[in-house]
Amino acid sequence: MRCHHELPVGAELTPGGVRFRLWAPRATAVSLQLEGGDKRGLPMVRDPGGWYSLSTALAGSGSRYRYLVDGRAFPDPASRFQPEGVHGPSEVIDPAAYDWSEPIWAGRRWEEVVIYELHLGAFSRSGDFTGAIRHLDHILALGATAVELMPIAEFPGTRDWGYDGVFLFAPARAYGRPDDLKQLVEACHQRGLAVFLDVVYNHFGPEGNYLPAIAPDFFTDRHATPWGAAIAFSGPNSRPVRDFFINNALYWLQEFRFDGLRFDAVHAIFDESEPDIISEIGRTIRSRIPDRQIHLVLENDRNQSRYLRRADRRRVWFEAQWNDDLHHVLHALLTGDTSGYYADYAAEPSKHLGRALAEGFAYQGEPSPFRGGMPRGEPSDDLPPTAFVGFLQNHDQVGNHPFGTRIAPRISEQALHAGVAIVLLSPHVPLLFMGEEWASVQPFAFFCDFEPGLRQSVREGRRREFSHFPEFQDEIARERIPDPTALSTFRRSRLDWAEQREEPHSTWLARYRSLLRIRAREITPRLAGIAPHAGTYQTSGPKAASVEWRLGDGARLVLLANFGDQPVAVSEDLTNGRLVYSSADPGTPLSAAFFLLESAMTEVKGR
């Protein structure tokens, strides 16, 4: 089977050669410069709408090229591969050259999904697509059912978190060629693992982004982002911009057969259109790929439930959103940290925990102290718990620590056990961050590899981020924060696979595997068909709460969580139920216990 998503931009192979197409609405002349050919280039034809195009038999698969825009040479913004990096020529790729051997793979149901997030460069010794394949059996044995790759679009240098990508259609050369990525996706599918890709549509990285020079209309100064000018998704000349990103999403799903996308920081996307770009992407994907299990997940600090709406209990466009509220309140309860955004969860942690687990968002329009009293969020209690992805760690929450310190070395084993049990056994879709499953103490720090002129500003910016923390108000103290541009920072962030064979890490790995087996047996089969308003909660003290969910088969799943220093009572109702799992004696300090109370309907079905 051959998979190809025809792009309206960039280089597309044709029976007679290659068709090149570039949007440069303010240019007066554009030429195609083939490597090894005439330096003056081949003149491209100006088409309506600011487009330039050329079909030529002088190029083919493997040809390297640039565009000459008013005499200046640039790589192709829609390049499928950058063999020499962000400043080098683009390469013509033949998508149909790869023969997929698994045409029957249709994906996994969302209720079955347990996500394992990884960074390709830090996940394996070789730090590439091929290296990741070597560890897929570990993920499978763990009990995860989906792999999520942090962004892989071509970025500057040889190491980066991926959020500085500038060629959104080009798999990063640091990880291998496009066919190597396809081999990784296929290897996942052969093991029954779905594959998700993190995509960044809110900004481009600071080095190697030539779009402002080629097509200034791609950006707008009407909005500001932390990374510079906002992308112009609305306005009279925005259709090519919108189509660029819509096609990017379709490209990864169709040409590389990804099973889903995670959309980074959609709260940093500004679009006054109706529908907005996020909605249009979701709607287009659903209409264009109706025959596979495709899952679309958002990161959205605004807690906007509008994108997650259901019709007849089924999602319309987006499956779920990362539930930062659940992470933040668990982190505050486990660590005692009330700095930064954790301050929003300090006053009533048991209420926030119960609400985040039962209703999705802890903030559903209430004022956020961290945001200066501004209201945050929209009502979410009518959404099923599977509309939320829960986690105790992810790349952001580990990397946001000044030293990239994971949570395991910061809290007691009992506290961590309770937190992990909540994430893995609640009806929310769980996400693990690589190495978490053996309680790795290996840091995962922020790292990047920019050109020398940017490195100093990145170092200073990273240290300035933490200057408001009491322990980093002194300049000498801030000097201890790892230099994100140093190779040593990246090397320290690589997983140590030998760790899992030592104690206490081997015990933790066995515990994670056991919890995920319990989830697969007791929770997953009951998730389909959960009705709106399925969750309720009660507080049992300042740091204790009970949460109840009515599952799809009518059974009641009840969590009794206690992060306080005094025991809480276990109700008689729970003692009549079946204890599914408890991290410690139910109700004792630092414990999380799950009970299953079968309905009469469920008991009849089970006979």
Backbone torsions as a table, in degrees:
resi	resn	phi	psi	omega
1	MET	NA	134.5	178.6
2	ARG	-110.7	137.6	-177.6
3	CYS	-122.8	128.7	-175.5
4	HIS	-148.6	125.4	170.5
5	HIS	-104.9	112.4	-178.3
6	GLU	-70.8	123.1	-178.3
7	LEU	-93.6	140.2	175.4
8	PRO	-78.3	-5.6	179.1
9	VAL	-126.5	166.7	175.0
10	GLY	79.4	-152.8	-174.7
11	ALA	-105.5	122.3	178.0
12	GLU	-123.3	126.0	176.4
13	LEU	-65.9	139.1	176.7
14	THR	-127.0	166.3	178.4
15	PRO	-56.5	-27.2	-177.4
16	GLY	-106.0	9.8	-178.8
17	GLY	146.9	-123.5	-177.5
18	VAL	-138.4	138.3	171.6
19	ARG	-102.0	125.2	178.8
20	PHE	-108.7	140.3	-179.0
21	ARG	-146.9	131.9	-176.8
22	LEU	-137.7	138.8	174.3
23	TRP	-96.8	113.0	179.7
24	ALA	-142.4	73.2	-167.6
25	PRO	-65.0	-19.2	-178.6
26	ARG	-102.7	-1.8	-178.3
27	ALA	-76.2	147.9	175.6
28	THR	-96.4	-22.6	178.1
29	ALA	-155.1	136.9	178.2
30	VAL	-134.1	135.1	177.7
31	SER	-129.3	158.2	174.8
32	LEU	-99.1	125.2	179.5
33	GLN	-109.6	108.3	178.1
34	LEU	-88.0	136.9	179.6
35	GLU	-64.6	129.5	-176.6
36	GLY	86.3	-1.6	179.6
37	GLY	-105.2	-162.9	-178.8
38	ASP	-64.5	124.3	-178.4
39	LYS	-63.1	-23.8	179.7
40	ARG	-73.5	-18.6	176.6
41	GLY	83.0	170.2	178.0
42	LEU	-100.0	120.6	-177.2
43	PRO	-60.3	136.4	177.3
44	MET	-100.3	151.7	-176.2
45	VAL	-86.6	134.3	175.9
46	ARG	-82.0	124.1	178.3
47	ASP	-106.7	167.0	178.1
48	PRO	-58.9	150.0	175.8
49	GLY	83.8	12.6	178.5
50	GLY	86.1	14.6	-179.1
51	TRP	-93.0	149.1	171.8
52	TYR	-125.2	138.2	-177.1
53	SER	-142.3	158.5	177.0
54	LEU	-161.1	133.1	170.2
55	SER	-112.6	130.8	-176.2
56	THR	-144.9	143.7	174.8
57	ALA	-85.5	-2.8	179.6
58	LEU	-77.9	-9.8	180.0
59	ALA	-119.6	155.8	177.4
60	GLY	-157.0	-171.3	178.3
61	SER	-57.6	130.5	-178.5
62	GLY	93.2	-12.4	178.1
63	SER	-63.0	142.3	176.8
64	ARG	-109.4	141.8	-170.2
65	TYR	-153.3	162.9	170.3
66	ARG	-137.9	166.9	171.0
67	TYR	-106.2	137.2	171.3
68	LEU	-98.6	108.8	-178.5
69	VAL	-107.1	109.2	-175.4
70	ASP	49.9	41.4	174.2
71	GLY	90.3	-9.8	179.7
72	ARG	-101.3	137.7	-175.9
73	ALA	-91.9	132.8	-179.9
74	PHE	-138.4	147.5	168.5
75	PRO	-67.0	168.6	-179.0
76	ASP	-80.5	120.7	178.6
77	PRO	-60.0	-22.1	178.1
78	ALA	-105.7	25.8	179.7
79	SER	-58.5	139.2	174.3
80	ARG	-85.3	-13.2	178.3
81	PHE	-164.8	139.6	177.8
82	GLN	-119.2	86.2	-171.7
83	PRO	-65.0	-21.0	-179.7
84	GLU	-116.1	17.3	176.4
85	GLY	96.7	-173.9	-170.7
86	VAL	-68.7	-21.3	-178.8
87	HIS	-100.7	-3.3	-177.0
88	GLY	-91.8	-175.8	179.5
89	PRO	-71.4	159.9	173.8
90	SER	-89.7	159.1	-179.4
91	GLU	-120.7	135.2	174.5
92	VAL	-73.1	125.7	-179.1
93	ILE	-113.6	139.8	174.5
94	ASP	-97.0	100.7	-177.5
95	PRO	-62.7	-29.0	-176.1
96	ALA	-81.3	0.0	179.7
97	ALA	-70.9	-23.2	-179.2
98	TYR	-89.4	127.1	-179.2
99	ASP	-101.8	107.5	-179.7
100	TRP	-75.0	135.1	-177.7
101	SER	-101.1	0.3	-175.9
102	GLU	-121.1	61.2	-176.1
103	PRO	-67.0	-17.7	-175.3
104	ILE	-85.1	-9.1	-179.2
105	TRP	-63.0	122.5	-178.9
106	ALA	-115.9	1.2	177.0
107	GLY	101.0	-176.1	179.4
108	ARG	-118.4	146.6	175.2
109	ARG	-64.2	144.9	-176.9
110	TRP	-59.2	-35.8	-178.6
111	GLU	-64.2	-21.4	-179.0
112	GLU	-86.6	-8.2	-166.6
113	VAL	-78.3	130.3	167.1
114	VAL	-128.1	116.1	-168.5
115	ILE	-92.7	136.0	174.5
116	TYR	-116.2	106.2	-177.9
117	GLU	-86.7	135.7	179.9
118	LEU	-143.5	154.8	172.9
119	HIS	-105.0	120.5	-172.1
120	LEU	-58.8	-40.1	-177.1
121	GLY	-69.5	-29.0	-175.7
122	ALA	-103.9	-4.6	-173.6
123	PHE	-80.0	-35.9	-176.2
124	SER	-126.9	169.5	179.6
125	ARG	-63.3	-40.6	-178.9
126	SER	-82.4	-18.2	174.8
127	GLY	64.0	42.8	-177.8
128	ASP	-148.2	-177.3	-178.9
129	PHE	-59.7	-43.7	-178.6
130	THR	-64.9	-40.1	178.8
131	GLY	-62.6	-36.6	179.2
132	ALA	-64.3	-35.8	-179.9
133	ILE	-58.1	-36.1	-176.8
134	ARG	-63.8	-19.4	-176.8
135	HIS	-110.1	8.1	-179.4
136	LEU	-65.9	-33.0	179.1
137	ASP	-65.4	-31.6	174.7
138	HIS	-62.5	-45.6	-179.3
139	ILE	-63.0	-41.5	179.6
140	LEU	-63.2	-46.1	179.9
141	ALA	-65.5	-29.4	178.1
142	LEU	-62.9	-36.6	-176.8
143	GLY	112.3	0.8	172.9
144	ALA	-71.0	152.7	-178.4
145	THR	-120.4	-1.2	-179.0
146	ALA	-148.2	142.4	174.8
147	VAL	-105.4	133.9	173.7
148	GLU	-117.5	120.7	179.6
149	LEU	-90.2	128.3	168.0
150	MET	-60.3	161.6	-169.0
151	PRO	-52.4	140.8	-176.1
152	ILE	-121.3	3.9	179.3
153	ALA	-62.5	143.7	-175.3
154	GLU	-49.7	127.6	-177.3
155	PHE	-125.6	166.6	-179.9
156	PRO	-68.9	143.2	174.6
157	GLY	76.1	-155.4	-174.5
158	THR	-115.4	-2.8	-178.9
159	ARG	-149.8	137.0	-177.7
160	ASP	-171.3	152.8	173.7
161	TRP	-63.6	-25.5	179.4
162	GLY	111.2	-11.4	-177.2
163	TYR	-86.5	6.4	174.3
164	ASP	-107.9	24.6	-179.0
165	GLY	-64.2	145.0	-179.9
166	VAL	-128.8	-15.1	174.6
167	PHE	-118.5	93.3	-166.5
168	LEU	-73.0	-13.6	178.3
169	PHE	-101.1	-1.2	-172.9
170	ALA	-110.1	111.8	172.2
171	PRO	-57.0	136.2	-174.4
172	ALA	-59.3	130.9	-178.1
173	ARG	-64.8	-24.1	178.2
174	ALA	-60.8	-23.5	-178.1
175	TYR	-101.8	-11.0	-179.9
176	GLY	130.5	-173.0	-179.2
177	ARG	-90.8	167.4	179.5
178	PRO	-52.9	-40.1	-179.9
179	ASP	-66.8	-28.8	176.0
180	ASP	-66.2	-37.9	176.0
181	LEU	-65.0	-40.8	178.4
182	LYS	-62.8	-37.2	176.9
183	GLN	-63.2	-38.3	177.7
184	LEU	-64.6	-46.3	179.3
185	VAL	-60.1	-44.5	-179.1
186	GLU	-65.9	-37.5	178.3
187	ALA	-64.4	-36.2	175.5
188	CYS	-63.8	-49.1	-177.6
189	HIS	-62.2	-36.4	178.5
190	GLN	-62.7	-23.5	178.6
191	ARG	-97.8	2.2	-178.6
192	GLY	82.1	15.7	179.0
193	LEU	-96.4	128.5	170.0
194	ALA	-75.2	161.1	-179.5
195	VAL	-132.0	126.9	177.0
196	PHE	-112.3	151.7	177.1
197	LEU	-124.0	132.7	174.4
198	ASP	-82.1	121.9	-179.9
199	VAL	-118.7	147.5	-174.4
200	VAL	-118.0	108.3	-178.4
201	TYR	-115.7	12.9	-178.4
202	ASN	-102.3	-14.2	178.5
203	HIS	-168.9	167.4	170.1
204	PHE	-110.5	159.2	178.1
205	GLY	-68.9	167.6	-173.7
206	PRO	-82.4	-10.9	-179.3
207	GLU	-126.8	129.6	176.4
208	GLY	92.0	3.1	176.7
209	ASN	-88.5	103.3	-177.1
210	TYR	-95.8	1.8	-179.2
211	LEU	-61.0	-38.0	178.1
212	PRO	-59.6	-31.2	178.7
213	ALA	-81.3	-35.8	-178.0
214	ILE	-78.5	-45.4	-175.1
215	ALA	-142.0	81.8	-179.9
216	PRO	-55.0	-26.6	-179.5
217	ASP	-66.2	-9.8	177.9
218	PHE	-67.4	-18.1	-174.5
219	PHE	-127.0	161.8	179.9
220	THR	-136.5	144.5	175.3
221	ASP	-95.4	9.9	177.9
222	ARG	-74.6	-18.4	178.5
223	HIS	-134.9	151.5	176.8
224	ALA	-117.4	143.1	174.0
225	THR	-122.0	166.4	176.7
226	PRO	-61.5	-13.5	-174.8
227	TRP	-111.2	7.5	179.2
228	GLY	119.3	-155.2	-176.6
229	ALA	-59.9	142.1	179.3
230	ALA	-76.7	155.7	176.4
231	ILE	-76.6	137.2	-173.2
232	ALA	-85.8	81.2	179.8
233	PHE	-82.8	-11.5	179.4
234	SER	-129.5	161.5	-178.3
235	GLY	116.4	172.2	-172.4
236	PRO	-66.0	-23.3	-175.6
237	ASN	-113.9	27.0	-170.2
238	SER	-93.4	-10.0	-175.5
239	ARG	-59.3	-45.0	177.5
240	PRO	-63.0	-32.5	178.9
241	VAL	-66.7	-48.1	-179.9
242	ARG	-61.7	-42.6	-179.2
243	ASP	-65.4	-31.8	177.8
244	PHE	-57.6	-46.3	-176.3
245	PHE	-79.5	-35.9	175.6
246	ILE	-60.1	-44.6	179.0
247	ASN	-68.6	-30.6	176.7
248	ASN	-63.5	-44.4	178.7
249	ALA	-62.7	-46.0	178.5
250	LEU	-63.5	-37.1	-179.2
251	TYR	-58.2	-49.6	-178.7
252	TRP	-66.2	-36.8	-177.1
253	LEU	-76.2	-34.6	-175.3
254	GLN	-95.7	-45.9	-175.7
255	GLU	-78.7	-30.2	-179.1
256	PHE	-110.9	-2.0	175.3
257	ARG	59.2	33.2	170.8
258	PHE	-62.7	151.5	-178.6
259	ASP	-93.0	-9.5	-179.9
260	GLY	-177.8	168.3	-179.8
261	LEU	-128.9	144.1	169.9
262	ARG	-110.9	119.4	-175.3
263	PHE	-92.3	114.5	-175.6
264	ASP	-71.3	133.8	167.4
265	ALA	40.4	59.8	179.5
266	VAL	-68.4	-15.3	175.6
267	HIS	-67.1	-15.4	178.7
268	ALA	-96.2	10.2	174.7
269	ILE	-98.6	129.8	-179.1
270	PHE	-112.1	122.5	-176.9
271	ASP	-156.5	115.7	179.9
272	GLU	-90.6	3.5	-176.9
273	SER	-73.6	162.5	173.7
274	GLU	-132.4	110.5	1.7
275	PRO	-75.2	156.9	175.9
276	ASP	-75.3	171.4	-171.7
277	ILE	-63.2	-35.5	179.5
278	ILE	-63.4	-46.8	178.6
279	SER	-63.6	-40.3	-178.8
280	GLU	-66.3	-38.2	176.6
281	ILE	-62.3	-47.9	-179.4
282	GLY	-60.7	-45.8	-178.9
283	ARG	-63.4	-41.5	-178.3
284	THR	-66.2	-42.6	179.7
285	ILE	-61.7	-44.0	-178.1
286	ARG	-63.9	-35.7	-179.0
287	SER	-79.2	-29.9	-175.7
288	ARG	-88.7	-23.9	-178.2
289	ILE	-127.9	74.4	-176.2
290	PRO	-86.3	-10.0	-168.3
291	ASP	-105.2	8.9	179.0
292	ARG	-131.9	157.1	174.8
293	GLN	-78.4	95.8	178.3
294	ILE	-107.3	128.8	-175.9
295	HIS	-118.7	127.4	-177.3
296	LEU	-116.3	125.1	-173.2
297	VAL	-126.2	141.1	-177.5
298	LEU	-110.6	149.6	158.9
299	GLU	-109.1	120.9	-173.0
300	ASN	-148.1	101.1	-177.6
301	ASP	-65.8	-16.2	-180.0
302	ARG	-78.1	-7.3	-177.9
303	ASN	53.5	49.1	-179.8
304	GLN	-89.8	106.5	-178.1
305	SER	-75.5	-11.4	-175.7
306	ARG	-57.8	-33.0	-178.3
307	TYR	-75.4	-14.3	-173.8
308	LEU	-104.0	7.4	-174.4
309	ARG	-57.7	147.2	179.1
310	ARG	-110.8	154.2	170.4
311	ALA	-126.6	122.6	-175.9
312	ASP	54.2	42.9	176.8
313	ARG	68.8	6.2	179.3
314	ARG	-114.3	142.1	-178.8
315	ARG	-63.2	148.1	178.0
316	VAL	-87.1	-57.6	-177.7
317	TRP	-125.2	-49.4	-172.4
318	PHE	-111.4	134.6	-176.5
319	GLU	-71.1	-46.8	-167.7
320	ALA	-162.5	173.2	175.7
321	GLN	-133.8	144.0	171.6
322	TRP	-59.9	128.2	-176.1
323	ASN	-95.6	85.2	178.5
324	ASP	-62.1	-34.1	-179.8
325	ASP	-57.3	-44.3	-179.9
326	LEU	-63.8	-44.4	177.7
327	HIS	-59.1	-48.4	-171.9
328	HIS	-63.8	-41.9	-178.7
329	VAL	-72.0	-37.8	175.5
330	LEU	-62.4	-43.9	179.5
331	HIS	-61.0	-44.7	-179.6
332	ALA	-63.5	-41.3	178.8
333	LEU	-66.2	-40.2	-175.0
334	LEU	-77.4	-38.1	-172.8
335	THR	-104.3	-19.2	-173.1
336	GLY	77.8	6.9	-178.4
337	ASP	-72.9	123.6	176.9
338	THR	-123.3	20.4	179.7
339	SER	-83.6	159.7	175.1
340	GLY	54.0	-136.2	-176.8
341	TYR	-69.4	-14.8	176.1
342	TYR	-66.6	-17.4	177.9
343	ALA	-61.0	-28.0	180.0
344	ASP	-64.8	-16.0	-173.7
345	TYR	-115.2	7.9	-173.5
346	ALA	-79.3	-36.1	-171.4
347	ALA	-73.6	-43.2	-176.8
348	GLU	-133.5	66.2	-173.8
349	PRO	-62.6	-36.4	-178.8
350	SER	-66.6	-38.3	177.3
351	LYS	-64.8	-44.7	-179.7
352	HIS	-65.0	-38.9	178.8
353	LEU	-64.0	-49.4	-179.1
354	GLY	-60.6	-43.4	-177.1
355	ARG	-69.3	-40.8	179.6
356	ALA	-62.7	-37.8	179.9
357	LEU	-76.2	-39.7	-175.0
358	ALA	-82.2	-36.8	-170.4
359	GLU	-119.7	-5.0	178.7
360	GLY	102.0	-75.3	-179.2
361	PHE	-96.1	137.7	170.7
362	ALA	-77.1	-34.6	177.2
363	TYR	-105.8	112.5	-177.8
364	GLN	-122.1	41.0	-179.2
365	GLY	118.9	-4.2	179.1
366	GLU	-74.9	156.9	177.2
367	PRO	-67.5	138.6	179.4
368	SER	-101.7	114.7	178.0
369	PRO	-57.0	-38.2	-179.2
370	PHE	-63.4	-30.3	-179.0
371	ARG	-98.1	26.1	176.2
372	GLY	70.5	26.9	178.8
373	GLY	86.5	3.3	178.3
374	MET	-69.7	140.6	177.4
375	PRO	-66.4	146.7	-178.9
376	ARG	-136.6	129.7	170.7
377	GLY	99.0	169.3	177.8
378	GLU	-132.6	157.3	-179.9
379	PRO	-55.5	136.9	-177.2
380	SER	-135.3	6.9	-173.4
381	ASP	-69.7	-15.1	179.2
382	ASP	-90.3	0.1	178.6
383	LEU	-89.4	147.7	177.5
384	PRO	-70.5	155.3	178.7
385	PRO	-60.5	-23.8	178.5
386	THR	-73.1	-2.4	173.8
387	ALA	-82.4	6.4	-176.9
388	PHE	-134.2	136.3	176.3
389	VAL	-99.5	121.2	-178.2
390	GLY	-103.3	147.9	-178.7
391	PHE	-158.8	153.3	173.2
392	LEU	-102.3	-24.0	177.0
393	GLN	-143.5	148.9	167.6
394	ASN	-153.8	-178.5	-175.5
395	HIS	-60.2	-40.5	-178.2
396	ASP	-66.7	-49.6	-171.3
397	GLN	-71.7	-25.3	171.3
398	VAL	-80.7	-49.2	-176.7
399	GLY	-68.2	-21.5	178.1
400	ASN	-72.8	-14.2	173.3
401	HIS	-71.3	140.9	-176.2
402	PRO	-51.4	-34.4	-176.8
403	PHE	-109.6	9.8	-177.9
404	GLY	66.1	30.1	-175.5
405	THR	-77.5	130.2	176.4
406	ARG	-74.3	171.3	-174.7
407	ILE	-78.5	-27.2	-173.9
408	ALA	-55.9	-47.1	-179.0
409	PRO	-75.4	-2.9	-174.4
410	ARG	-99.5	-14.5	-175.6
411	ILE	-136.7	171.2	-178.6
412	SER	-74.0	158.7	177.9
413	GLU	-60.6	-39.8	-177.9
414	GLN	-64.9	-41.8	179.4
415	ALA	-65.4	-44.4	179.9
416	LEU	-62.7	-40.9	-179.7
417	HIS	-58.4	-44.8	-179.6
418	ALA	-64.0	-43.9	179.9
419	GLY	-63.6	-42.8	180.0
420	VAL	-63.6	-42.5	-179.9
421	ALA	-59.9	-40.1	179.9
422	ILE	-63.0	-46.0	-178.1
423	VAL	-65.9	-40.9	-173.1
424	LEU	-83.6	-20.8	-176.1
425	LEU	-112.9	-8.4	175.4
426	SER	-71.5	161.9	179.2
427	PRO	-71.6	-6.0	172.3
428	HIS	-63.8	156.2	176.6
429	VAL	-79.4	120.3	-174.6
430	PRO	-83.0	148.6	174.5
431	LEU	-128.9	133.5	175.1
432	LEU	-114.4	148.3	175.3
433	PHE	-103.9	136.1	-172.5
434	MET	-42.6	130.8	-180.0
435	GLY	88.1	-18.1	178.1
436	GLU	-58.2	-34.2	-172.4
437	GLU	-66.1	-17.2	172.6
438	TRP	-116.3	22.4	178.3
439	ALA	53.4	48.8	-179.8
440	SER	-57.6	142.8	173.6
441	VAL	-105.6	4.3	177.0
442	GLN	-67.4	127.2	-178.9
443	PRO	-69.1	159.1	169.4
444	PHE	-130.1	93.2	-174.9
445	ALA	-91.9	165.4	173.9
446	PHE	-73.4	132.2	179.4
447	PHE	-143.1	153.9	178.7
448	CYS	-160.9	174.1	-173.2
449	ASP	-145.7	67.8	-177.7
450	PHE	-86.1	169.0	176.3
451	GLU	-66.0	157.7	-171.8
452	PRO	-52.4	-36.1	-177.5
453	GLY	-64.9	-24.6	-179.2
454	LEU	-94.2	-20.1	-170.2
455	ARG	-60.6	-44.7	-176.8
456	GLN	-64.4	-40.3	180.0
457	SER	-67.2	-33.7	177.2
458	VAL	-67.6	-43.8	177.5
459	ARG	-58.0	-49.2	-177.6
460	GLU	-65.1	-40.2	179.9
461	GLY	-64.0	-40.9	178.9
462	ARG	-62.1	-44.2	-178.7
463	ARG	-72.6	-31.7	177.0
464	ARG	-66.5	-31.2	178.4
465	GLU	-53.9	-35.2	-173.3
466	PHE	-103.6	8.8	-176.1
467	SER	-67.0	-21.8	-179.7
468	HIS	-83.5	-7.8	175.3
469	PHE	-76.6	136.4	-177.1
470	PRO	-53.8	-39.4	-175.7
471	GLU	-74.8	-9.4	-178.9
472	PHE	-121.4	19.3	179.0
473	GLN	-72.9	-22.6	177.5
474	ASP	-86.7	134.9	-176.9
475	GLU	-60.9	-36.5	179.7
476	ILE	-64.3	-39.4	178.0
477	ALA	-64.0	-38.4	-179.3
478	ARG	-67.2	-24.7	178.4
479	GLU	-64.3	-18.9	-179.7
480	ARG	-77.1	-17.4	179.5
481	ILE	-66.5	129.9	-174.8
482	PRO	-57.0	141.5	176.8
483	ASP	-72.8	113.1	-176.4
484	PRO	-63.7	-20.3	-178.2
485	THR	-89.7	-6.4	-178.0
486	ALA	-79.9	137.7	177.5
487	LEU	-59.1	-34.9	-179.0
488	SER	-62.4	-33.0	178.6
489	THR	-65.1	-42.0	176.6
490	PHE	-64.9	-45.3	-177.4
491	ARG	-62.5	-36.7	178.3
492	ARG	-69.0	-19.5	-177.7
493	SER	-88.1	-5.0	178.8
494	ARG	-72.8	142.7	177.8
495	LEU	-61.4	140.2	173.2
496	ASP	-102.1	97.6	-175.0
497	TRP	-68.5	-17.8	177.4
498	ALA	-72.1	-22.6	-178.4
499	GLU	-53.7	-41.8	-171.4
500	GLN	-65.2	-15.7	-179.4
501	ARG	-88.0	-5.5	-177.4
502	GLU	-108.6	157.4	174.5
503	GLU	-83.5	147.6	2.9
504	PRO	-85.9	7.6	-172.1
505	HIS	-66.8	-36.7	179.6
506	SER	-66.4	-34.7	176.3
507	THR	-65.8	-41.4	178.4
508	TRP	-63.7	-41.7	179.9
509	LEU	-61.3	-43.8	177.6
510	ALA	-62.2	-36.5	-179.5
511	ARG	-67.3	-44.8	178.2
512	TYR	-61.5	-43.5	179.6
513	ARG	-61.7	-41.7	179.2
514	SER	-63.9	-44.6	-179.9
515	LEU	-62.6	-40.0	-179.8
516	LEU	-72.9	-28.3	172.2
517	ARG	-66.0	-41.9	177.7
518	ILE	-62.8	-42.7	178.2
519	ARG	-59.2	-47.1	-178.3
520	ALA	-62.8	-33.7	-177.0
521	ARG	-84.5	-42.7	-169.4
522	GLU	-102.7	-31.9	-170.7
523	ILE	-103.0	-53.7	-173.1
524	THR	-53.7	-45.6	-178.0
525	PRO	-63.9	-13.8	-175.3
526	ARG	-104.2	3.6	-172.6
527	LEU	-83.9	-30.3	-178.5
528	ALA	-65.4	138.3	174.6
529	GLY	82.1	15.4	177.2
530	ILE	-63.7	133.1	-176.7
531	ALA	-81.1	162.1	173.3
532	PRO	-59.8	156.1	178.8
533	HIS	57.9	39.0	-175.2
534	ALA	-76.4	-20.6	-173.3
535	GLY	-109.3	142.2	172.1
536	THR	-136.1	161.0	180.0
537	TYR	-148.5	158.2	173.1
538	GLN	-138.1	144.7	174.7
539	THR	-90.4	144.4	-179.0
540	SER	-120.1	17.2	-176.2
541	GLY	149.1	176.5	-177.5
542	PRO	-59.0	-29.4	-176.6
543	LYS	-131.4	29.2	-179.5
544	ALA	-137.5	144.1	-179.7
545	ALA	-153.1	152.8	169.9
546	SER	-116.9	138.8	-177.8
547	VAL	-128.6	135.4	178.8
548	GLU	-125.1	135.1	175.5
549	TRP	-121.8	134.0	170.3
550	ARG	-89.2	113.4	-173.2
551	LEU	-83.0	175.7	-172.8
552	GLY	-65.1	-25.5	-179.7
553	ASP	-95.5	7.9	179.3
554	GLY	94.0	-13.7	178.5
555	ALA	-68.9	155.8	177.3
556	ARG	-108.2	125.6	174.1
557	LEU	-104.1	127.2	-176.3
558	VAL	-124.3	131.7	175.1
559	LEU	-110.0	130.7	169.6
560	LEU	-113.5	110.2	-176.4
561	ALA	-116.3	131.4	-179.8
562	ASN	-133.8	110.0	176.9
563	PHE	-107.5	12.5	177.5
564	GLY	-86.6	-176.2	-178.8
565	ASP	-103.3	6.9	176.9
566	GLN	-125.1	147.4	179.0
567	PRO	-66.2	156.1	171.1
568	VAL	-121.6	153.0	-175.1
569	ALA	-73.1	145.8	173.2
570	VAL	-96.8	120.1	-174.3
571	SER	-66.2	155.3	179.9
572	GLU	-62.5	-32.4	178.4
573	ASP	-58.3	-40.9	-178.7
574	LEU	-71.0	-34.9	179.8
575	THR	-65.8	-20.1	176.4
576	ASN	-84.6	-9.8	178.9
577	GLY	-91.9	-175.7	179.9
578	ARG	-103.4	125.3	178.1
579	LEU	-73.6	114.0	-179.8
580	VAL	-82.1	-42.4	-179.8
581	TYR	-166.9	145.5	172.2
582	SER	-144.1	132.6	-178.3
583	SER	-73.1	-21.4	175.5
584	ALA	-156.0	-176.7	178.4
585	ASP	-56.6	129.6	-176.6
586	PRO	-53.5	133.2	177.4
587	GLY	88.6	-13.6	-179.8
588	THR	-74.9	161.4	178.5
589	PRO	-56.2	143.8	179.8
590	LEU	54.7	58.4	179.8
591	SER	-138.8	153.9	173.2
592	ALA	-137.9	120.5	-177.2
593	ALA	-124.7	133.8	178.5
594	PHE	-112.2	130.9	177.8
595	PHE	-120.2	144.9	177.1
596	LEU	-117.0	124.3	178.2
597	LEU	-114.3	108.5	-175.8
598	GLU	-72.2	140.9	173.4
599	SER	-82.8	164.3	177.9
600	ALA	-59.7	-38.1	179.7
601	MET	-63.0	-43.0	-179.4
602	THR	-64.6	-40.7	-178.4
603	GLU	-64.6	-38.9	178.4
604	VAL	-64.4	-43.4	179.2
605	LYS	-61.0	-34.9	-174.8
606	GLY	-77.8	-12.6	-178.3
607	ARG	-78.1	NA	NA
